[in-house]
Amino acid sequence: MARIRSIHPAIFTDETFVTLSHPAKLLWIGLWCEADDQGVFGWKPLSLHMRLAPTSNDDVASLLDELAAANCVRRFEVDGRPYGVVRNFVRHQRPKRPRDYHPLPDELRGYAGFKEDGSRPDATTGRKRFDAEERDSRSTSERVPNMSETGSGNRSQMETETETYSSVPNGTGLPAPADTPAVTALPVDWRERLFRQGLASVRQLTGKADGAARALLGRWLRDARDDARKVLRTIEDAQAQQAADPVAWIEAALKARPAQRTDSMSFLTARA
């Protein structure tokens, strides 16, 4: 069942969001509407294609891999059925009466944005508090018929330009909670560098289009256990070696090269 969700305008200039392909951006926003109120959706590329992009020729399976590689979503299975969860979804989408239709393993509740005790974040966190009179006056406003309720009763977050905004990988494009410090400058991480510099290199090496090159990066990240630095360095080595079959060369090198770290995040340092 599709649901109304909120989108903060600052998402369109977020550094991670802008590195995604245009089809992946649209799919990611569509997943917010497709997911239940804990951010979980069925990982069914064909069904998602029909529901969210019925007239497009995009490969939704590859787009999901691209979103997973950018850490926007995470795939998991329960009883052999595949699902996905949007990172920090419940911190930023706050329905009045949450309805959870899909399973969510305990180890992924933190990824979805739940508190350590398993509860949802305070619905007023990160928003301006209004007095009772204002809330009462808004409670009488006309509601949209036949749509799931997802608002909190307070003024739309998208109308408040002074709210703190969190980076896309840390949320779903909405104002960050009040106890989260404002981000004035985002550190460049290896994943961002991979999808900026490495993407161009893969396209040059393989001659593949943007979407196919991104799908390769997503697959290599999975093979490298999310070590973006390892993937990027391997691509650079393939360029230096002028590999005749760069895809096979890179995949073989990734299997032979040990991972350096698991979260792919670090400040950039010059390579000797």
C-alpha positions as CSV (number, residue, x, y, z in Angstrom):
1,M,0.0,0.0,0.0
2,A,1.4,3.4,-1.0
3,R,1.8,6.0,1.7
4,I,2.3,9.7,1.9
5,R,5.9,10.6,2.9
6,S,7.8,13.8,3.4
7,I,10.8,15.0,1.4
8,H,13.1,17.8,2.6
9,P,14.3,20.1,-0.3
10,A,17.9,19.9,0.9
11,I,18.1,16.4,-0.3
12,F,18.6,17.5,-3.9
13,T,22.0,19.1,-3.1
14,D,23.2,16.4,-0.7
15,E,26.6,15.0,-1.7
16,T,25.6,11.4,-1.6
17,F,22.2,11.9,-3.3
18,V,23.8,13.7,-6.2
19,T,26.2,10.8,-6.9
20,L,23.3,8.4,-7.6
21,S,22.0,7.9,-11.1
22,H,18.8,9.7,-11.9
23,P,16.7,6.5,-12.0
24,A,18.2,5.4,-8.6
25,K,17.2,8.8,-7.1
26,L,13.6,8.4,-8.2
27,L,13.5,4.7,-7.1
28,W,14.9,5.6,-3.7
29,I,12.2,8.2,-3.1
30,G,9.6,5.8,-4.3
31,L,10.8,3.2,-1.8
32,W,9.8,5.6,1.0
33,C,6.2,5.4,-0.2
34,E,6.4,1.7,-0.8
35,A,7.9,0.8,2.6
36,D,5.8,0.2,5.7
37,D,6.1,2.5,8.7
38,Q,9.4,0.9,9.9
39,G,11.0,1.4,6.5
40,V,10.8,-2.2,5.3
41,F,9.8,-3.2,1.8
42,G,9.7,-6.4,-0.2
43,W,12.9,-6.8,-2.3
44,K,11.0,-7.7,-5.4
45,P,12.5,-5.9,-8.4
46,L,9.7,-6.9,-10.9
47,S,6.9,-5.8,-8.5
48,L,8.7,-2.6,-7.6
49,H,9.2,-1.9,-11.3
50,M,5.5,-2.3,-12.0
51,R,4.5,-0.2,-8.9
52,L,7.1,2.6,-9.0
53,A,8.4,2.8,-12.6
54,P,5.8,1.1,-14.9
55,T,6.8,3.0,-18.1
56,S,10.6,2.9,-17.7
57,N,13.1,0.5,-19.2
58,D,15.4,0.7,-16.2
59,D,16.8,-2.4,-14.6
60,V,15.3,-2.1,-11.1
61,A,17.5,-5.0,-9.8
62,S,20.6,-3.0,-10.7
63,L,19.2,0.2,-9.3
64,L,18.5,-1.6,-5.9
65,D,22.2,-2.8,-6.0
66,E,23.3,0.8,-6.6
67,L,21.2,2.0,-3.6
68,A,22.6,-0.8,-1.4
69,A,26.1,0.1,-2.5
70,A,25.5,3.7,-1.5
71,N,24.2,2.5,1.9
72,C,20.7,4.0,1.3
73,V,19.1,0.6,1.8
74,R,20.1,-2.8,3.1
75,R,18.9,-6.2,1.9
76,F,18.0,-9.0,4.2
77,E,16.1,-12.3,4.2
78,V,13.5,-13.8,6.6
79,D,12.3,-17.3,6.1
80,G,13.8,-17.3,2.6
81,R,12.0,-14.1,1.5
82,P,14.0,-11.0,0.5
83,Y,13.3,-7.6,2.1
84,G,15.0,-4.2,2.1
85,V,15.1,-1.6,4.8
86,V,15.7,2.2,4.4
87,R,18.4,3.5,6.6
88,N,17.2,5.7,9.6
89,F,13.7,5.7,8.1
90,V,11.8,5.9,11.4
91,R,13.9,8.9,12.6
92,H,12.5,11.0,9.8
93,Q,9.1,9.6,8.7
94,R,6.8,9.7,11.8
95,P,3.2,8.5,11.2
96,K,0.6,9.0,13.9
97,R,-0.4,5.4,14.0
98,P,2.6,3.3,12.7
99,R,1.7,0.1,10.9
100,D,4.4,-2.5,10.4
101,Y,3.5,-5.1,7.7
102,H,6.9,-6.7,7.2
103,P,9.4,-8.5,9.5
104,L,12.5,-6.6,10.7
105,P,15.3,-8.5,12.5
106,D,16.4,-7.1,15.8
107,E,19.9,-6.5,14.5
108,L,18.6,-4.1,11.8
109,R,16.3,-2.0,14.0
110,G,19.1,0.4,14.7
111,Y,19.8,0.7,11.0
112,A,16.1,1.6,10.5
113,G,16.5,4.4,13.1
114,F,14.9,2.8,16.2
115,K,16.3,3.7,19.6
116,E,18.5,1.2,21.6
117,D,15.5,0.2,23.7
118,G,13.5,-0.6,20.5
119,S,11.2,2.4,20.7
120,R,10.6,4.9,18.0
121,P,12.2,8.4,18.2
122,D,10.2,11.2,19.8
123,A,7.8,12.5,17.2
124,T,8.7,16.1,18.1
125,T,12.5,15.7,17.9
126,G,14.0,18.0,15.4
127,R,10.8,20.0,15.0
128,K,9.6,23.2,16.4
129,R,7.2,22.8,19.3
130,F,3.9,24.6,19.1
131,D,1.5,25.6,21.8
132,A,-1.7,23.7,22.5
133,E,-3.8,26.3,20.8
134,E,-1.9,26.0,17.5
135,R,-2.1,22.2,17.6
136,D,-5.8,22.3,18.3
137,S,-6.5,24.7,15.4
138,R,-4.6,22.4,13.0
139,S,-6.4,19.3,14.2
140,T,-9.6,20.6,12.6
141,S,-8.0,20.9,9.1
142,E,-9.3,18.8,6.3
143,R,-7.6,15.4,5.8
144,V,-6.8,13.8,2.5
145,P,-9.3,10.9,1.9
146,N,-8.2,7.3,1.3
147,M,-4.6,7.9,2.2
148,S,-2.5,6.6,5.1
149,E,-1.8,9.2,7.7
150,T,1.9,10.0,8.1
151,G,2.0,13.5,9.5
152,S,2.7,14.4,13.1
153,G,0.1,17.2,13.4
154,N,2.9,19.9,13.4
155,R,3.8,22.2,10.6
156,S,5.4,20.6,7.6
157,Q,9.1,20.1,8.0
158,M,9.6,21.2,4.4
159,E,8.3,24.6,5.2
160,T,11.0,25.2,7.9
161,E,14.3,26.4,6.3
162,T,16.2,26.6,9.6
163,E,15.9,22.9,10.4
164,T,19.1,20.8,10.8
165,Y,19.5,18.5,7.8
166,S,21.3,15.1,7.9
167,S,23.2,13.6,5.0
168,V,21.3,11.1,2.9
169,P,23.1,8.0,4.1
170,N,22.2,8.9,7.7
171,G,18.5,9.4,6.9
172,T,15.8,9.7,4.3
173,G,16.3,13.4,3.4
174,L,14.4,15.0,6.4
175,P,15.6,17.2,9.2
176,A,17.9,15.5,11.7
177,P,16.9,15.0,15.3
178,A,17.7,18.0,17.6
179,D,20.3,16.1,19.5
180,T,22.3,15.6,16.3
181,P,24.9,18.3,15.7
182,A,24.4,20.3,12.5
183,V,26.7,19.2,9.6
184,T,28.4,22.1,8.1
185,A,30.9,20.2,6.0
186,L,30.7,16.6,5.0
187,P,34.0,14.6,5.0
188,V,34.7,12.9,1.7
189,D,34.7,9.1,2.2
190,W,36.0,6.3,0.1
191,R,32.5,5.3,-1.1
192,E,31.8,8.7,-2.4
193,R,35.2,8.8,-4.2
194,L,34.5,5.3,-5.6
195,F,31.2,6.4,-7.2
196,R,32.7,9.6,-8.5
197,Q,36.2,8.8,-9.6
198,G,35.9,5.0,-9.8
199,L,32.7,5.2,-11.9
200,A,34.4,7.3,-14.5
201,S,37.3,4.8,-14.6
202,V,35.1,1.8,-15.0
203,R,33.2,3.4,-17.8
204,Q,36.5,4.2,-19.6
205,L,37.9,0.7,-19.0
206,T,34.8,-1.3,-20.0
207,G,32.9,1.1,-22.3
208,K,29.7,0.4,-20.4
209,A,27.0,2.9,-19.8
210,D,26.5,4.7,-16.5
211,G,23.9,2.3,-15.1
212,A,25.8,-0.8,-16.0
213,A,29.0,0.6,-14.6
214,R,27.2,1.4,-11.3
215,A,25.9,-2.1,-11.2
216,L,29.4,-3.4,-11.4
217,L,30.6,-1.2,-8.6
218,G,27.7,-2.4,-6.4
219,R,28.6,-6.0,-7.1
220,W,32.3,-5.4,-6.4
221,L,31.5,-3.7,-3.2
222,R,29.5,-6.7,-2.0
223,D,32.4,-9.0,-3.0
224,A,34.8,-6.7,-1.1
225,R,32.6,-6.6,2.0
226,D,31.8,-3.0,1.6
227,D,35.5,-2.0,1.4
228,A,35.2,0.9,-1.1
229,R,38.9,1.8,-0.8
230,K,39.8,-1.7,-1.8
231,V,37.6,-1.6,-4.9
232,L,38.9,1.8,-5.9
233,R,42.5,0.8,-5.6
234,T,41.9,-2.4,-7.6
235,I,40.2,-0.4,-10.4
236,E,43.3,2.0,-10.4
237,D,45.6,-1.1,-10.6
238,A,43.6,-2.5,-13.6
239,Q,44.1,0.8,-15.4
240,A,47.8,0.8,-14.6
241,Q,48.2,-2.8,-15.8
242,Q,46.0,-2.0,-18.9
243,A,44.1,-5.3,-18.4
244,A,42.7,-6.8,-21.6
245,D,39.6,-8.0,-19.7
246,P,39.3,-5.4,-16.9
247,V,36.1,-6.9,-15.4
248,A,37.6,-10.4,-15.0
249,W,41.0,-8.8,-13.8
250,I,39.3,-6.7,-11.2
251,E,37.1,-9.5,-9.8
252,A,40.1,-11.9,-9.6
253,A,42.2,-9.2,-7.8
254,L,39.4,-8.4,-5.3
255,K,39.4,-12.1,-4.3
256,A,43.1,-12.1,-3.8
257,R,43.4,-8.7,-2.0
258,P,42.6,-8.6,1.7
259,A,40.1,-6.1,2.9
260,Q,41.4,-3.0,4.7
261,R,38.3,-1.9,6.6
262,T,34.6,-2.7,6.7
263,D,32.8,0.7,6.8
264,S,34.6,2.3,3.8
265,M,34.6,5.7,5.7
266,S,37.8,7.7,6.2
267,F,39.1,11.0,5.3
268,L,41.0,11.0,2.0
269,T,44.7,10.8,2.1
270,A,47.1,11.0,-0.7
271,R,48.2,7.7,-2.2
272,A,52.0,7.3,-2.3
